């Protein structure tokens, strides 16, 4: 039986960073639907080719494609201990699909964490985000010092295609319309915990760990 933790939050809320830290701490896999889709698109797989147009527009890839992809990942050996879901679910169709999947597989939803970050901060985080073409490191040219080259290896930095201003506005709108309502749903189910996502990544990580420790105590 695998344990599943859902990390919800707007684009730029820090889900990727926090999912990575949390997965390492718990020896779970990090299952980022955005990263998997980007990899599929880069590799030119059938799934990647279907997903590409949606991603370039900043709209959601259809639920059936996403659900099948998530289940294939949950089957992988690296996810057998548990999974931190990053960027999924993002629609009510995906919530229902995930519920059904968890029930059928005998997995357990350990918690749903919503990372709260002000809109101003989200825009600064996304518009400054860069990826190093040399080592793949992430950095932020608006929030960190270090200029336009990678601090780790000196490589060139590029902006993710969907981090450009036109697409960012669309992604935030899609989040408000389709994903933000999931917060109310998980709240009604008594499964949601809000986490302050402002501050340094290590601070936010500590907040998440204390929330999960509390959850664990409540259940034991
Ligand atoms: P992200 O890196 O999580 O912001 O995802 C980048 C893009 O991939 C999104 O703007 C969507 O086009 C697509 N995507 C990622 N996860 C999902 C999902 N769970 N459902 C639908 N589309 C997704």
py3Dmol code that shows the C-alpha trace and the ligand (Angstrom):
import py3Dmol

protein = """\
ATOM      1  CA  UNK A   1       0.000   0.000   0.000  1.00  0.00           C
ATOM      2  CA  UNK A   2       1.407   3.338  -0.996  1.00  0.00           C
ATOM      3  CA  UNK A   3       0.715   6.572   0.852  1.00  0.00           C
ATOM      4  CA  UNK A   4      -0.177   9.607  -1.189  1.00  0.00           C
ATOM      5  CA  UNK A   5       0.284  13.268  -0.264  1.00  0.00           C
ATOM      6  CA  UNK A   6      -1.197  15.967  -2.491  1.00  0.00           C
ATOM      7  CA  UNK A   7       0.530  19.341  -2.767  1.00  0.00           C
ATOM      8  CA  UNK A   8      -1.837  21.988  -4.113  1.00  0.00           C
ATOM      9  CA  UNK A   9      -0.986  25.565  -4.976  1.00  0.00           C
ATOM     10  CA  UNK A  10      -0.896  28.083  -7.796  1.00  0.00           C
ATOM     11  CA  UNK A  11       1.868  28.077 -10.399  1.00  0.00           C
ATOM     12  CA  UNK A  12       4.914  29.532  -8.628  1.00  0.00           C
ATOM     13  CA  UNK A  13       3.746  28.578  -5.122  1.00  0.00           C
ATOM     14  CA  UNK A  14       6.838  26.391  -4.679  1.00  0.00           C
ATOM     15  CA  UNK A  15       5.181  22.983  -5.143  1.00  0.00           C
ATOM     16  CA  UNK A  16       8.132  21.570  -7.104  1.00  0.00           C
ATOM     17  CA  UNK A  17      10.739  22.553  -4.529  1.00  0.00           C
ATOM     18  CA  UNK A  18       8.616  21.455  -1.585  1.00  0.00           C
ATOM     19  CA  UNK A  19       7.601  18.180  -3.222  1.00  0.00           C
ATOM     20  CA  UNK A  20      11.267  17.383  -3.802  1.00  0.00           C
ATOM     21  CA  UNK A  21      12.257  18.133  -0.191  1.00  0.00           C
ATOM     22  CA  UNK A  22       9.295  16.219   1.215  1.00  0.00           C
ATOM     23  CA  UNK A  23       9.751  13.193  -1.029  1.00  0.00           C
ATOM     24  CA  UNK A  24      13.431  12.987  -0.010  1.00  0.00           C
ATOM     25  CA  UNK A  25      12.490  13.238   3.683  1.00  0.00           C
ATOM     26  CA  UNK A  26       9.852  10.492   3.526  1.00  0.00           C
ATOM     27  CA  UNK A  27      11.554   8.279   0.884  1.00  0.00           C
ATOM     28  CA  UNK A  28       8.537   8.752  -1.376  1.00  0.00           C
ATOM     29  CA  UNK A  29       8.736   9.489  -5.086  1.00  0.00           C
ATOM     30  CA  UNK A  30       7.921  12.976  -6.353  1.00  0.00           C
ATOM     31  CA  UNK A  31       5.331  12.702  -9.065  1.00  0.00           C
ATOM     32  CA  UNK A  32       5.223  15.996 -10.942  1.00  0.00           C
ATOM     33  CA  UNK A  33       2.787  15.827 -13.837  1.00  0.00           C
ATOM     34  CA  UNK A  34       4.258  19.052 -15.312  1.00  0.00           C
ATOM     35  CA  UNK A  35       7.823  17.652 -15.294  1.00  0.00           C
ATOM     36  CA  UNK A  36       6.729  14.311 -16.736  1.00  0.00           C
ATOM     37  CA  UNK A  37       4.796  16.067 -19.507  1.00  0.00           C
ATOM     38  CA  UNK A  38       7.734  18.341 -20.322  1.00  0.00           C
ATOM     39  CA  UNK A  39       9.993  15.291 -20.564  1.00  0.00           C
ATOM     40  CA  UNK A  40       7.481  13.488 -22.807  1.00  0.00           C
ATOM     41  CA  UNK A  41       7.181  16.574 -25.022  1.00  0.00           C
ATOM     42  CA  UNK A  42      10.964  16.852 -25.289  1.00  0.00           C
ATOM     43  CA  UNK A  43      11.246  13.165 -26.201  1.00  0.00           C
ATOM     44  CA  UNK A  44       8.465  13.570 -28.794  1.00  0.00           C
ATOM     45  CA  UNK A  45       6.447  10.580 -27.457  1.00  0.00           C
ATOM     46  CA  UNK A  46       2.784  10.184 -28.511  1.00  0.00           C
ATOM     47  CA  UNK A  47       1.675  11.554 -25.121  1.00  0.00           C
ATOM     48  CA  UNK A  48       4.163  14.428 -25.379  1.00  0.00           C
ATOM     49  CA  UNK A  49       2.928  15.342 -28.847  1.00  0.00           C
ATOM     50  CA  UNK A  50      -0.696  15.381 -27.672  1.00  0.00           C
ATOM     51  CA  UNK A  51       0.133  17.449 -24.554  1.00  0.00           C
ATOM     52  CA  UNK A  52       2.344  20.049 -26.191  1.00  0.00           C
ATOM     53  CA  UNK A  53      -0.310  22.406 -27.580  1.00  0.00           C
ATOM     54  CA  UNK A  54      -2.135  22.578 -24.227  1.00  0.00           C
ATOM     55  CA  UNK A  55       1.103  23.271 -22.386  1.00  0.00           C
ATOM     56  CA  UNK A  56       2.131  26.011 -24.772  1.00  0.00           C
ATOM     57  CA  UNK A  57      -1.248  27.676 -24.244  1.00  0.00           C
ATOM     58  CA  UNK A  58      -1.131  27.218 -20.473  1.00  0.00           C
ATOM     59  CA  UNK A  59      -4.382  25.211 -20.453  1.00  0.00           C
ATOM     60  CA  UNK A  60      -4.987  21.769 -18.927  1.00  0.00           C
ATOM     61  CA  UNK A  61      -4.075  18.554 -20.704  1.00  0.00           C
ATOM     62  CA  UNK A  62      -7.215  16.308 -20.873  1.00  0.00           C
ATOM     63  CA  UNK A  63      -7.988  14.317 -17.703  1.00  0.00           C
ATOM     64  CA  UNK A  64      -7.901  10.854 -19.311  1.00  0.00           C
ATOM     65  CA  UNK A  65      -4.312  11.346 -20.508  1.00  0.00           C
ATOM     66  CA  UNK A  66      -3.228  12.653 -17.104  1.00  0.00           C
ATOM     67  CA  UNK A  67      -4.948   9.895 -15.106  1.00  0.00           C
ATOM     68  CA  UNK A  68      -3.416   7.139 -17.190  1.00  0.00           C
ATOM     69  CA  UNK A  69       0.017   8.731 -16.879  1.00  0.00           C
ATOM     70  CA  UNK A  70      -0.284   9.086 -13.080  1.00  0.00           C
ATOM     71  CA  UNK A  71      -1.333   5.480 -12.637  1.00  0.00           C
ATOM     72  CA  UNK A  72       1.611   4.258 -14.728  1.00  0.00           C
ATOM     73  CA  UNK A  73       3.908   6.240 -12.448  1.00  0.00           C
ATOM     74  CA  UNK A  74       2.310   4.953  -9.247  1.00  0.00           C
ATOM     75  CA  UNK A  75       3.080   1.439 -10.511  1.00  0.00           C
ATOM     76  CA  UNK A  76       6.795   2.172 -10.739  1.00  0.00           C
ATOM     77  CA  UNK A  77       9.044   0.662  -8.036  1.00  0.00           C
ATOM     78  CA  UNK A  78      10.275   4.119  -6.957  1.00  0.00           C
ATOM     79  CA  UNK A  79       6.715   5.068  -5.913  1.00  0.00           C
ATOM     80  CA  UNK A  80       5.962   1.922  -3.906  1.00  0.00           C
ATOM     81  CA  UNK A  81       6.769   3.566  -0.539  1.00  0.00           C
ATOM     82  CA  UNK A  82       4.570   6.545  -1.284  1.00  0.00           C
ATOM     83  CA  UNK A  83       4.193   9.507  -3.603  1.00  0.00           C
ATOM     84  CA  UNK A  84       4.103  13.268  -3.286  1.00  0.00           C
ATOM     85  CA  UNK A  85       1.767  14.479  -6.018  1.00  0.00           C
ATOM     86  CA  UNK A  86       2.926  17.809  -7.414  1.00  0.00           C
ATOM     87  CA  UNK A  87       0.628  19.604  -9.855  1.00  0.00           C
ATOM     88  CA  UNK A  88      -2.050  16.905  -9.718  1.00  0.00           C
ATOM     89  CA  UNK A  89      -5.036  16.796  -9.321  1.00  0.00           C
ATOM     90  CA  UNK A  90      -5.933  20.011 -11.109  1.00  0.00           C
ATOM     91  CA  UNK A  91      -9.620  19.498 -11.992  1.00  0.00           C
ATOM     92  CA  UNK A  92     -12.670  17.791 -10.454  1.00  0.00           C
ATOM     93  CA  UNK A  93     -12.366  15.055 -13.085  1.00  0.00           C
ATOM     94  CA  UNK A  94      -8.857  14.339 -11.810  1.00  0.00           C
ATOM     95  CA  UNK A  95     -10.034  14.399  -8.163  1.00  0.00           C
ATOM     96  CA  UNK A  96     -12.652  11.757  -8.957  1.00  0.00           C
ATOM     97  CA  UNK A  97     -10.179   9.717 -11.002  1.00  0.00           C
ATOM     98  CA  UNK A  98      -7.625   9.842  -8.193  1.00  0.00           C
ATOM     99  CA  UNK A  99     -10.204   8.820  -5.551  1.00  0.00           C
ATOM    100  CA  UNK A 100     -11.194   5.851  -7.655  1.00  0.00           C
ATOM    101  CA  UNK A 101      -7.556   4.918  -8.294  1.00  0.00           C
ATOM    102  CA  UNK A 102      -6.606   5.123  -4.602  1.00  0.00           C
ATOM    103  CA  UNK A 103      -9.593   2.953  -3.609  1.00  0.00           C
ATOM    104  CA  UNK A 104      -8.978   0.349  -6.277  1.00  0.00           C
ATOM    105  CA  UNK A 105      -5.249   0.093  -5.544  1.00  0.00           C
ATOM    106  CA  UNK A 106      -5.651   0.045  -1.755  1.00  0.00           C
ATOM    107  CA  UNK A 107      -3.481   3.158  -1.379  1.00  0.00           C
ATOM    108  CA  UNK A 108      -4.074   5.778   1.312  1.00  0.00           C
ATOM    109  CA  UNK A 109      -4.426   9.559   1.048  1.00  0.00           C
ATOM    110  CA  UNK A 110      -2.234  10.821   3.880  1.00  0.00           C
ATOM    111  CA  UNK A 111      -3.087  14.488   3.434  1.00  0.00           C
ATOM    112  CA  UNK A 112      -3.697  17.422   1.139  1.00  0.00           C
ATOM    113  CA  UNK A 113      -1.509  20.468   1.665  1.00  0.00           C
ATOM    114  CA  UNK A 114      -2.320  23.823   0.088  1.00  0.00           C
ATOM    115  CA  UNK A 115       0.635  26.194  -0.265  1.00  0.00           C
ATOM    116  CA  UNK A 116      -0.558  29.786   0.140  1.00  0.00           C
ATOM    117  CA  UNK A 117       1.468  32.529  -1.542  1.00  0.00           C
ATOM    118  CA  UNK A 118       0.404  36.084  -2.433  1.00  0.00           C
ATOM    119  CA  UNK A 119      -0.351  36.800  -6.104  1.00  0.00           C
ATOM    120  CA  UNK A 120       2.435  39.408  -6.229  1.00  0.00           C
ATOM    121  CA  UNK A 121       4.981  36.859  -5.055  1.00  0.00           C
ATOM    122  CA  UNK A 122       3.720  34.231  -7.504  1.00  0.00           C
ATOM    123  CA  UNK A 123       4.252  36.532 -10.454  1.00  0.00           C
ATOM    124  CA  UNK A 124       7.785  37.478  -9.269  1.00  0.00           C
ATOM    125  CA  UNK A 125       8.670  33.828  -8.763  1.00  0.00           C
ATOM    126  CA  UNK A 126       7.406  32.676 -12.147  1.00  0.00           C
ATOM    127  CA  UNK A 127       8.637  35.573 -14.255  1.00  0.00           C
ATOM    128  CA  UNK A 128      12.143  35.353 -12.738  1.00  0.00           C
ATOM    129  CA  UNK A 129      12.393  31.556 -12.926  1.00  0.00           C
ATOM    130  CA  UNK A 130      15.217  30.216 -15.138  1.00  0.00           C
ATOM    131  CA  UNK A 131      16.633  26.774 -15.852  1.00  0.00           C
ATOM    132  CA  UNK A 132      20.353  26.190 -16.491  1.00  0.00           C
ATOM    133  CA  UNK A 133      21.024  24.651 -19.896  1.00  0.00           C
ATOM    134  CA  UNK A 134      24.221  23.110 -18.486  1.00  0.00           C
ATOM    135  CA  UNK A 135      23.235  21.387 -15.225  1.00  0.00           C
ATOM    136  CA  UNK A 136      19.446  21.789 -15.070  1.00  0.00           C
ATOM    137  CA  UNK A 137      19.539  23.802 -11.807  1.00  0.00           C
ATOM    138  CA  UNK A 138      16.628  26.147 -11.130  1.00  0.00           C
ATOM    139  CA  UNK A 139      17.184  29.719 -10.049  1.00  0.00           C
ATOM    140  CA  UNK A 140      15.407  33.056  -9.960  1.00  0.00           C
ATOM    141  CA  UNK A 141      16.950  36.132 -11.582  1.00  0.00           C
ATOM    142  CA  UNK A 142      14.453  38.474  -9.854  1.00  0.00           C
ATOM    143  CA  UNK A 143      14.670  37.125  -6.303  1.00  0.00           C
ATOM    144  CA  UNK A 144      18.291  35.978  -6.100  1.00  0.00           C
ATOM    145  CA  UNK A 145      21.620  37.631  -6.805  1.00  0.00           C
ATOM    146  CA  UNK A 146      23.879  36.211  -9.485  1.00  0.00           C
ATOM    147  CA  UNK A 147      22.881  37.694 -12.831  1.00  0.00           C
ATOM    148  CA  UNK A 148      22.024  35.803 -15.968  1.00  0.00           C
ATOM    149  CA  UNK A 149      24.392  32.823 -15.620  1.00  0.00           C
ATOM    150  CA  UNK A 150      24.072  29.701 -13.472  1.00  0.00           C
ATOM    151  CA  UNK A 151      25.530  30.034  -9.983  1.00  0.00           C
ATOM    152  CA  UNK A 152      26.370  26.324  -9.846  1.00  0.00           C
ATOM    153  CA  UNK A 153      28.129  25.796 -13.182  1.00  0.00           C
ATOM    154  CA  UNK A 154      28.241  29.153 -15.005  1.00  0.00           C
ATOM    155  CA  UNK A 155      25.991  27.743 -17.770  1.00  0.00           C
ATOM    156  CA  UNK A 156      23.447  29.756 -19.760  1.00  0.00           C
ATOM    157  CA  UNK A 157      20.008  30.241 -18.258  1.00  0.00           C
ATOM    158  CA  UNK A 158      16.771  29.903 -20.219  1.00  0.00           C
ATOM    159  CA  UNK A 159      13.153  30.648 -19.411  1.00  0.00           C
ATOM    160  CA  UNK A 160      10.644  27.794 -19.577  1.00  0.00           C
ATOM    161  CA  UNK A 161       8.397  28.267 -22.602  1.00  0.00           C
ATOM    162  CA  UNK A 162       5.284  28.450 -20.433  1.00  0.00           C
ATOM    163  CA  UNK A 163       6.845  30.929 -17.973  1.00  0.00           C
ATOM    164  CA  UNK A 164       6.594  33.740 -20.554  1.00  0.00           C
ATOM    165  CA  UNK A 165       4.246  36.556 -19.485  1.00  0.00           C
ATOM    166  CA  UNK A 166       1.441  35.763 -21.979  1.00  0.00           C
ATOM    167  CA  UNK A 167       1.275  32.144 -20.828  1.00  0.00           C
ATOM    168  CA  UNK A 168       1.684  32.942 -17.137  1.00  0.00           C
ATOM    169  CA  UNK A 169      -1.471  35.083 -17.128  1.00  0.00           C
ATOM    170  CA  UNK A 170      -3.374  32.219 -18.736  1.00  0.00           C
ATOM    171  CA  UNK A 171      -1.977  29.638 -16.278  1.00  0.00           C
ATOM    172  CA  UNK A 172      -3.016  31.774 -13.297  1.00  0.00           C
ATOM    173  CA  UNK A 173      -6.495  32.184 -14.785  1.00  0.00           C
ATOM    174  CA  UNK A 174      -6.788  28.415 -15.358  1.00  0.00           C
ATOM    175  CA  UNK A 175      -5.678  27.882 -11.766  1.00  0.00           C
ATOM    176  CA  UNK A 176      -8.355  30.286 -10.425  1.00  0.00           C
ATOM    177  CA  UNK A 177     -11.099  28.727 -12.515  1.00  0.00           C
ATOM    178  CA  UNK A 178     -10.296  25.016 -12.442  1.00  0.00           C
ATOM    179  CA  UNK A 179      -7.881  24.203  -9.631  1.00  0.00           C
ATOM    180  CA  UNK A 180      -8.615  26.698  -6.820  1.00  0.00           C
ATOM    181  CA  UNK A 181     -12.138  25.209  -6.296  1.00  0.00           C
ATOM    182  CA  UNK A 182     -10.490  21.885  -5.345  1.00  0.00           C
ATOM    183  CA  UNK A 183      -9.331  23.597  -2.163  1.00  0.00           C
ATOM    184  CA  UNK A 184     -12.947  24.006  -0.999  1.00  0.00           C
ATOM    185  CA  UNK A 185     -13.656  20.394  -1.912  1.00  0.00           C
ATOM    186  CA  UNK A 186     -10.812  18.977   0.183  1.00  0.00           C
ATOM    187  CA  UNK A 187     -11.678  21.429   2.976  1.00  0.00           C
ATOM    188  CA  UNK A 188     -15.244  20.075   3.083  1.00  0.00           C
ATOM    189  CA  UNK A 189     -13.842  16.556   3.198  1.00  0.00           C
ATOM    190  CA  UNK A 190     -11.737  17.577   6.218  1.00  0.00           C
ATOM    191  CA  UNK A 191      -8.565  16.600   4.381  1.00  0.00           C
ATOM    192  CA  UNK A 192      -7.027  19.990   3.664  1.00  0.00           C
ATOM    193  CA  UNK A 193      -4.303  21.780   5.602  1.00  0.00           C
ATOM    194  CA  UNK A 194      -3.220  25.284   4.624  1.00  0.00           C
ATOM    195  CA  UNK A 195       0.512  25.950   4.723  1.00  0.00           C
ATOM    196  CA  UNK A 196       2.067  29.417   4.549  1.00  0.00           C
ATOM    197  CA  UNK A 197       4.245  29.194   1.418  1.00  0.00           C
ATOM    198  CA  UNK A 198       6.041  32.539   1.916  1.00  0.00           C
ATOM    199  CA  UNK A 199       9.677  32.618   3.042  1.00  0.00           C
ATOM    200  CA  UNK A 200      12.727  30.484   2.401  1.00  0.00           C
ATOM    201  CA  UNK A 201      12.228  26.943   1.053  1.00  0.00           C
ATOM    202  CA  UNK A 202      13.688  25.407   4.261  1.00  0.00           C
ATOM    203  CA  UNK A 203      11.200  27.352   6.418  1.00  0.00           C
ATOM    204  CA  UNK A 204       8.258  26.196   4.331  1.00  0.00           C
ATOM    205  CA  UNK A 205       9.592  22.632   4.444  1.00  0.00           C
ATOM    206  CA  UNK A 206       9.699  22.752   8.272  1.00  0.00           C
ATOM    207  CA  UNK A 207       6.086  23.980   8.325  1.00  0.00           C
ATOM    208  CA  UNK A 208       5.052  21.068   6.126  1.00  0.00           C
ATOM    209  CA  UNK A 209       6.829  18.542   8.317  1.00  0.00           C
ATOM    210  CA  UNK A 210       5.168  19.861  11.445  1.00  0.00           C
ATOM    211  CA  UNK A 211       1.746  19.721   9.785  1.00  0.00           C
ATOM    212  CA  UNK A 212       2.306  16.093   8.785  1.00  0.00           C
ATOM    213  CA  UNK A 213       3.528  15.186  12.272  1.00  0.00           C
ATOM    214  CA  UNK A 214       0.311  16.639  13.684  1.00  0.00           C
ATOM    215  CA  UNK A 215      -1.750  14.675  11.169  1.00  0.00           C
ATOM    216  CA  UNK A 216       0.106  11.508  12.104  1.00  0.00           C
ATOM    217  CA  UNK A 217      -0.567  12.063  15.831  1.00  0.00           C
ATOM    218  CA  UNK A 218      -4.250  12.676  15.196  1.00  0.00           C
ATOM    219  CA  UNK A 219      -4.527   9.371  13.352  1.00  0.00           C
ATOM    220  CA  UNK A 220      -2.539   7.287  15.861  1.00  0.00           C
TER     221      UNK A 220
END
"""
ligand_1 = """\
23
LIG
P 3.329 22.780 -14.200
O 4.795 22.666 -14.393
O 2.820 21.867 -13.118
O 2.846 24.190 -14.011
O 2.642 22.244 -15.543
C 2.930 22.813 -16.808
C 1.778 22.540 -17.769
O 1.585 21.122 -17.927
C 0.422 23.065 -17.316
O 0.245 24.422 -17.654
C -0.534 22.133 -18.080
O -0.629 22.483 -19.446
C 0.200 20.807 -18.009
N -0.168 20.029 -16.789
C 0.637 19.694 -15.736
N -0.038 18.977 -14.822
C -1.298 18.847 -15.293
C -2.475 18.222 -14.788
N -2.500 17.585 -13.593
N -3.607 18.290 -15.546
C -3.605 18.913 -16.744
N -2.543 19.535 -17.263
C -1.385 19.518 -16.553
"""
view = py3Dmol.view(width=600, height=400)
view.addModel(protein, "pdb")
view.setStyle({"model": 0}, {"cartoon": {"style": "trace"}})
view.addModel(ligand_1, "xyz")
view.setStyle({"model": 1}, {"stick": {}})
view.zoomTo()
view.show()
